[in-house]
Amino acid sequence: MLFGTDVRAVSRCSKIASALLVSLSLGSLVSAARAQSSSTQASLTEPGSAAASGTASGSGASGSGTSGNGQASVTVSRRKYKPLRDDESWAWLREAQATGDLWDPLKYVPLSRREGVFLTFGGEVRQWVEGYHHEQWGQTGEAVSVSWLQRYMLHADAHLTPYARAFVQLKSGIEVGRKGGPRPPDEDLLDINQAYVDAVAIPGASPDAEPKLLARIGRQEMSYGSGRFVDVREGPNVRFGHDGVRIIARPGPVRVDAFAVRPQLTKPGVFDDATSTSQALWGVYGTLALDQLVVDTYYLGVHRTPFRYQRISGDEERHTFGARARAKLTVAEVEVEGAYQLGAIGGTPISAWTLAMEAVLRGAELPLKPAMTWGFGVTSGDRGPRSTSLGTFNPLFPRGAYFGLVSANGPENNVSPHVALALALPADLSVSGEVWAFWRQSLEDGIYNVPGALLRPGTPRQARYVGTQVQGFVSWQADRHLSFTGTLAVFDTGAFFDTSAPGEDIVYGATWATYKF
């Protein structure tokens, strides 16, 4: 039989049917938006656009003398889709005289005559095909595996009053074809990714301005800094959030978040995701954002029941104290982040640390606008049975594609220098390449994956060198909504795998298309 058993065949067919239904629903929404856009185009023209002024360089609506190019630049910036879609603000469309985009009628839907009371709709469709040769160094038992990963997301953002907001985001992740079945972040047929309310104590000065003080209650995505500790798992097929309460304060150039949440558990069915009862996250994250400098300081606490490292397992409570600074210079950016972790697991104290540095040199005025990146990261590993404390660093809830898309190993017990080069080509094409090298920081500890699970135990008798990963990307931004990307990567295993079988080299390839609205 095609899929081995009748049960699996029915399951695969139901997944494909679900994908088609979601695609048809989004297609209907597109058609409705097109119809709405056509009916309102005559009366809704954005200030400063060619349609409004009769030329391509018309002045802004304020009459301040802003050039058409300046107005267009502001408009392009406002229209950029953000990594966290609930961070977007479309209130500025209330002043528009016409729609400049297909989806504008859905971005600002007035709910009353009162300014700033409106509804916004948005979403994303991503189709991703990937293939592995010897995934996880051959540990899965499948020499070749090919998957079709589908992501569908739809959200509604209701600004009910200056003091109340509700945000709901649905997600659907579907996997077809992978030998051995979907991995945990591959599939979630239909569920709630975010659903929260904002109780605003101090609104912004205008509908465009962010609130000065609010409480956010419910399921919510969280991402801080460079995503080394808390992020939304963007690379894998299914994103995730946390359930709980967050207080957000924005006094001037400072933002302070205080939160107490539990992670969302991704399950493959329909509306079956749950709140974790074995994990909790709490903390305070502060950011000072100036024109050329961003400084973060933070405390993050986590409780997990139970958690396992190579030497120790048990109930864990870990406290992370850290800081990050990123300076933006004329042609360069420099970032440094360091953190120290303490606490206890199974009665054993924790003493772990990390340090990361990165420098980006940009040639914006040069042909192809090259951007060269040099980076170095190190995280502590356990020092073995002679140590009275656990030294293994834990990244908590980090970004999904931590070291690129191969996702073979995580940042625990790791020394990883890297270099990258990105070039901008004509016709909105871009190419980039990156090289990572990996060593074990401590010979007394093993190799872990990104979430922190032990993949391979390690001993001092085994080599420190884990391997080198090379990955290249080609991307085309067809327009502000649609993009296409392809990638090819090779993980060349190091001497560590000479004594830790299987130790096959990994070859990874993927191509995907993303449409956002």
C-alpha positions in Angstrom: 0.0 0.0 0.0 1.1 3.6 -0.6 1.6 4.6 3.0 2.1 1.2 4.6 -1.2 1.0 6.5 -4.8 2.1 6.0 -4.6 4.2 9.1 -1.6 6.1 7.8 -3.2 6.6 4.4 -6.3 8.0 5.9 -4.1 10.3 8.1 -2.2 11.6 5.1 -5.3 12.2 3.1 -6.9 14.1 5.9 -3.8 16.3 6.1 -3.9 17.1 2.4 -7.6 17.8 2.6 -7.1 20.1 5.5 -4.4 22.0 3.5 -6.7 22.3 0.5 -9.5 23.7 2.7 -7.2 26.3 4.3 -5.9 27.2 0.9 -9.4 27.6 -0.5 -10.4 29.7 2.5 -7.4 32.0 2.0 -8.2 32.2 -1.7 -11.7 33.3 -0.9 -10.3 36.0 1.4 -8.0 37.2 -1.3 -10.9 37.4 -3.8 -12.9 39.4 -1.3 -10.1 41.8 -0.6 -9.6 42.3 -4.4 -13.3 43.1 -4.8 -13.2 45.5 -1.8 -10.0 47.1 -3.2 -11.6 47.6 -6.6 -14.7 49.2 -5.1 -12.8 51.7 -3.0 -9.9 52.5 -5.2 -11.6 55.6 -6.6 -12.1 57.2 -3.2 -9.2 55.9 -1.2 -5.8 57.1 -2.4 -2.8 57.3 0.0 -1.4 60.7 0.7 1.8 61.3 -1.2 1.2 58.6 -3.7 1.3 59.2 -7.5 -2.5 58.7 -7.6 -3.1 61.4 -5.0 -0.8 64.1 -6.4 -0.8 63.4 -10.0 2.9 62.8 -10.0 5.4 60.3 -8.6 6.9 62.9 -6.3 3.8 64.5 -4.7 4.2 66.1 -1.3 2.9 64.5 1.9 -0.6 65.2 3.2 0.7 67.4 6.0 2.0 69.9 3.6 5.3 70.1 5.4 7.3 70.0 2.2 8.3 66.4 2.5 9.4 65.1 -0.8 7.6 62.3 -2.6 10.7 60.1 -2.1 10.7 60.8 1.7 7.0 60.1 1.9 7.4 56.9 0.0 10.2 55.8 2.3 8.1 56.4 5.3 5.2 54.5 3.7 7.5 51.5 2.9 8.8 51.4 6.4 5.2 51.5 7.8 4.2 48.6 5.6 7.0 46.2 6.6 5.7 43.0 8.1 7.3 42.4 11.5 8.6 39.1 12.9 5.9 39.4 15.6 2.7 40.3 13.7 1.0 41.8 16.7 3.8 44.4 16.8 2.4 45.9 13.6 0.4 49.1 13.7 -1.9 50.1 10.8 -3.6 53.0 12.5 -2.0 55.4 10.1 -4.3 54.1 7.3 -7.1 56.1 9.0 -5.7 59.2 7.3 -5.4 57.5 3.9 -7.4 58.9 1.0 -7.1 55.6 -1.0 -5.7 52.2 -0.8 -2.2 51.7 -2.1 -2.2 47.9 -1.6 -4.5 45.0 -2.2 -4.9 44.3 1.5 -5.4 47.8 2.8 -9.2 47.4 3.1 -8.5 44.6 5.7 -5.7 46.5 7.5 -7.9 49.3 8.8 -11.6 48.5 9.3 -13.2 51.3 11.4 -15.4 50.0 14.2 -16.9 53.4 15.1 -16.6 57.1 14.3 -14.1 57.4 17.2 -10.5 57.7 16.0 -8.3 54.7 16.7 -11.1 52.1 17.1 -10.6 49.6 14.3 -10.0 46.0 13.3 -7.0 44.6 11.4 -6.7 41.3 9.6 -3.6 39.6 8.4 -2.0 36.2 7.7 0.7 34.1 6.2 1.0 31.1 3.9 4.3 29.3 3.7 5.1 26.2 1.5 8.3 24.5 2.4 10.0 21.4 0.9 13.1 20.1 2.6 15.3 17.0 2.2 17.9 15.4 4.4 20.6 12.9 3.7 21.6 11.3 7.0 19.5 13.6 9.2 20.9 14.0 12.7 24.2 12.3 11.5 22.2 9.2 10.6 20.7 8.8 14.0 17.1 8.7 12.7 17.8 5.5 10.7 16.7 7.0 7.4 19.3 7.6 4.8 17.1 10.0 2.8 14.0 11.9 4.0 11.9 14.5 2.2 9.1 16.5 3.7 6.5 19.0 2.5 5.8 21.4 5.3 2.8 23.8 5.1 2.2 26.7 7.4 -1.1 28.8 7.4 -1.7 31.6 9.8 -4.5 34.1 10.2 -4.9 36.9 12.8 -7.4 39.5 13.8 -6.4 42.6 15.9 -9.2 44.6 17.5 -8.4 48.0 18.9 -11.6 48.4 20.9 -10.8 51.6 22.8 -7.6 53.4 23.7 -7.7 51.3 26.8 -8.5 47.8 25.4 -7.2 45.6 22.6 -7.8 42.0 21.7 -5.5 39.9 19.4 -6.3 36.4 18.1 -4.0 34.4 15.8 -4.8 30.9 14.4 -2.2 28.5 13.1 -2.1 25.4 11.0 1.0 23.4 10.4 0.9 20.3 8.2 3.6 17.8 7.3 3.5 15.3 4.5 6.1 12.7 3.5 8.6 12.5 6.3 9.8 9.0 7.0 9.1 8.2 10.6 6.3 10.8 10.8 6.4 14.5 11.7 8.7 15.9 14.4 7.0 17.8 17.2 7.4 21.3 15.6 6.3 20.0 12.2 2.6 19.5 12.7 -0.3 21.2 14.4 -3.4 20.8 12.2 -5.3 23.7 13.7 -4.9 25.6 16.9 -4.6 29.0 18.6 -1.2 30.5 18.4 -2.1 33.7 20.2 -5.2 34.9 22.1 -4.8 37.8 24.5 -6.2 41.0 25.7 -4.4 44.2 26.5 -5.6 46.3 29.4 -4.0 49.7 28.7 -3.4 51.9 31.8 -1.6 54.7 29.9 -2.3 55.0 26.2 0.1 56.4 23.6 -0.2 60.1 22.6 -2.0 59.0 19.4 -3.4 55.9 17.8 -0.1 55.5 16.0 1.9 55.6 19.3 2.6 52.5 21.4 0.9 52.4 24.8 3.0 53.6 27.7 1.8 51.0 30.2 -0.3 47.9 29.7 -1.1 44.4 31.0 -1.2 41.6 28.5 -3.2 38.5 29.6 -3.5 35.3 27.6 -1.5 33.3 25.0 1.2 35.4 23.5 4.4 35.2 21.4 7.5 36.5 23.1 10.9 37.4 21.6 13.7 39.2 23.2 17.1 40.5 21.9 18.7 38.2 19.4 16.5 35.2 20.4 19.2 33.4 22.3 16.9 32.8 25.3 13.3 33.5 24.4 11.9 33.4 20.9 9.0 32.1 18.8 10.6 29.2 16.9 10.3 30.9 13.5 12.4 28.5 11.5 10.5 25.3 12.2 7.0 24.8 10.7 4.9 25.6 13.9 5.5 28.7 16.0 4.6 28.7 19.6 3.7 31.1 22.4 3.4 31.3 26.2 0.3 31.4 28.4 0.3 33.9 31.2 0.6 37.6 32.1 3.0 40.3 31.0 3.3 43.9 32.1 4.9 46.2 29.4 6.1 49.7 30.3 7.6 52.2 27.9 9.0 55.2 29.7 10.7 57.2 27.0 13.4 55.2 25.2 13.2 52.4 27.7 11.0 49.4 27.6 10.6 47.0 30.5 8.7 43.7 30.4 7.8 41.7 33.5 6.2 38.4 32.9 5.1 35.1 34.4 4.1 32.5 31.8 4.1 28.8 30.9 5.0 27.5 27.4 2.4 26.3 25.0 2.7 22.6 24.3 2.4 21.8 20.5 0.2 18.8 19.7 -0.6 17.5 16.3 -4.4 17.6 16.4 -7.2 20.2 16.2 -7.4 22.7 19.1 -5.6 20.3 21.4 -2.5 22.4 22.4 -2.2 22.8 26.1 -0.4 24.8 28.7 2.6 23.1 30.1 2.2 22.0 33.7 5.9 21.0 34.0 7.6 24.2 32.8 7.3 27.8 33.9 9.1 31.0 32.8 9.2 34.3 34.6 11.4 37.3 34.5 12.1 41.0 33.8 13.6 42.2 30.5 14.7 45.8 30.0 15.8 47.6 26.8 17.3 51.0 26.3 16.9 51.9 22.6 18.9 54.9 21.3 19.7 55.9 17.7 23.0 54.0 17.5 22.9 51.9 20.6 20.6 49.2 22.1 21.3 47.9 25.6 19.4 45.0 27.2 19.6 43.8 30.7 17.5 40.9 32.0 16.7 38.3 34.6 15.0 35.0 33.5 13.8 32.3 35.8 12.7 28.8 34.7 11.3 25.7 36.4 11.2 22.3 34.8 10.0 19.0 36.1 12.0 17.0 35.4 14.9 17.8 33.1 17.9 15.6 32.1 21.5 16.4 31.4 24.3 14.0 30.8 25.3 13.7 34.5 22.3 14.9 36.4 18.5 14.8 36.1 15.7 16.0 38.2 13.5 19.0 39.0 15.3 22.1 37.8 15.1 25.7 38.8 17.5 28.0 36.9 18.1 31.7 37.1 19.7 33.6 34.2 21.2 37.1 34.7 22.5 38.7 31.5 23.1 41.8 29.4 23.4 42.5 25.7 24.6 45.6 23.7 24.4 46.3 20.0 26.1 49.4 18.6 25.2 50.7 15.1 28.1 52.6 13.5 28.4 54.2 10.1 29.4 51.0 8.2 29.4 48.4 11.0 27.3 46.9 13.8 28.9 45.2 16.9 27.0 43.0 19.4 28.1 41.5 22.7 26.0 39.4 25.0 26.9 37.6 28.2 24.9 35.7 30.8 25.4 33.7 34.0 23.1 31.0 35.2 22.7 29.6 38.8 20.1 27.5 40.6 19.8 23.8 41.3 18.7 20.6 39.7 18.0 17.5 41.8 19.7 19.1 44.7 22.9 19.9 42.8 23.8 23.6 42.3 24.0 25.1 38.8 26.9 27.3 37.7 26.8 28.0 33.9 27.6 30.8 31.5 27.6 32.0 27.9 29.4 34.7 25.9 28.6 35.8 22.3 30.1 38.4 20.1 29.3 39.5 16.5 30.5 42.2 14.1 28.9 43.1 10.8 30.7 45.2 8.3 28.4 46.7 5.6 29.4 48.2 2.2 26.1 49.9 1.4 27.9 52.1 -1.2 29.8 49.3 -2.8 28.6 47.1 -5.7 26.4 44.3 -4.5 26.2 46.0 -1.1 28.3 43.3 0.7 27.7 42.6 4.4 30.4 40.5 6.1 29.8 39.0 9.5 32.3 37.6 12.0 31.0 35.9 15.2 32.1 33.8 18.1 30.0 32.1 20.8 30.9 29.9 23.7 28.6 28.2 26.3 29.7 26.2 29.3 29.5 22.5 29.6 29.5 20.3 32.7 32.9 19.7 34.3 32.2 16.1 35.2 31.7 14.1 38.4 34.6 15.9 40.2 32.6 19.2 40.1 30.1 20.0 42.9 27.9 21.9 40.4 26.3 21.4 37.0 28.0 23.5 34.4 25.8 22.8 31.4 24.4 26.0 29.9 20.7 26.0 29.0 19.3 28.3 26.3 15.7 28.1 27.8 13.3 28.8 24.8 15.6 30.1 22.0 15.1 30.7 18.3 14.5 27.5 16.3 17.2 27.8 13.7 20.0 28.5 16.1 22.9 27.5 13.9 21.1 27.6 10.5 18.4 25.3 9.2 20.3 22.0 9.6 19.3 22.0 13.3 21.7 19.2 14.1 23.1 20.5 17.4 22.2 23.2 19.9 24.2 25.8 21.8 24.8 23.8 25.0 28.5 22.9 25.8 29.6 24.6 22.7 32.4 26.7 21.1 31.3 28.1 17.7 33.0 30.7 15.6 31.3 31.6 12.4 31.6 33.8 9.3 29.0 34.9 6.8 28.8 37.0 3.6 25.6 38.5 2.1 25.3 40.1 -1.3 22.4 42.1 -2.9 21.9 41.3 -6.6 19.7 43.1 -9.1 16.0 42.4 -9.4 15.6 42.0 -5.6 17.7 38.9 -5.5 20.1 38.2 -2.7 22.7 35.5 -2.0 24.5 34.6 1.3 26.7 32.0 2.7 27.8 31.1 6.2 30.3 28.7 7.8 30.1 27.4 11.4 32.6 25.3 13.3 31.8 23.5 16.5 33.8 22.2 19.4 32.7 20.9 22.8 33.6 23.4 25.5 34.0 20.7 28.1 35.3 17.2 27.3 33.2 15.9 30.3 29.9 16.7 28.6 28.1 15.7 25.4 26.1 17.2 22.5 22.6 18.6 22.9 19.9 19.7 20.5 18.4 23.2 20.5 15.7 22.6 23.1 18.3 21.0 25.4 17.8 17.3 25.0 21.0 15.2 25.2 21.8 13.8 21.7 25.2 12.2 22.3 27.0 11.6 25.6 30.7 12.7 25.7 33.8 11.7 27.6 37.4 13.0 27.8 38.5 10.1 25.7 36.6 11.5 22.8 37.7 14.4 20.6 36.6 18.0 21.2 35.9 18.8 17.5 32.3 18.2 16.5 32.3 19.4 12.9 31.9 22.2 10.4 28.7 23.4 8.8 28.5 25.3 5.5 25.2 26.7 4.3 24.2 28.9 1.3 21.0 30.8 0.5 19.4 32.4 -2.6 16.4 34.6 -2.0 14.1 36.6 -4.2 11.7 39.2 -2.8 9.1 39.3 -5.5 7.1 42.0 -3.8 6.4 43.1 -0.2 4.1 40.1 0.2 5.8 37.3 -1.7 9.3 35.8 -1.3 11.1 32.7 -2.5 14.2 31.1 -0.9 16.4 28.1 -1.5 19.2 26.7 0.6 21.8 24.0 0.6 23.9 23.0 3.6 26.5 20.3 4.5 27.5 19.3 8.0 31.0 17.7 7.8 31.4 15.6 11.0 34.5 16.0 13.1 36.7 13.7 15.1 34.2 13.4 17.9 32.1 11.1 15.7 34.9 8.7 15.2 34.0 7.3 18.5 30.3 8.1 18.5 28.3 6.2 15.9 26.5 6.8 13.7 28.6 9.8 12.4 27.5 10.4 8.9 27.9 13.7 7.2 24.6 15.6 6.8 23.4 17.1 3.5 20.3 19.4 3.8 18.4 21.2 1.1 15.2 23.2 1.2 13.1 25.6 -0.9 10.1 27.6 0.2 7.7 30.3 -0.7 6.1 32.7 1.8 3.2 35.0 1.3 2.3 37.5 4.0 -0.6 40.0 4.1 
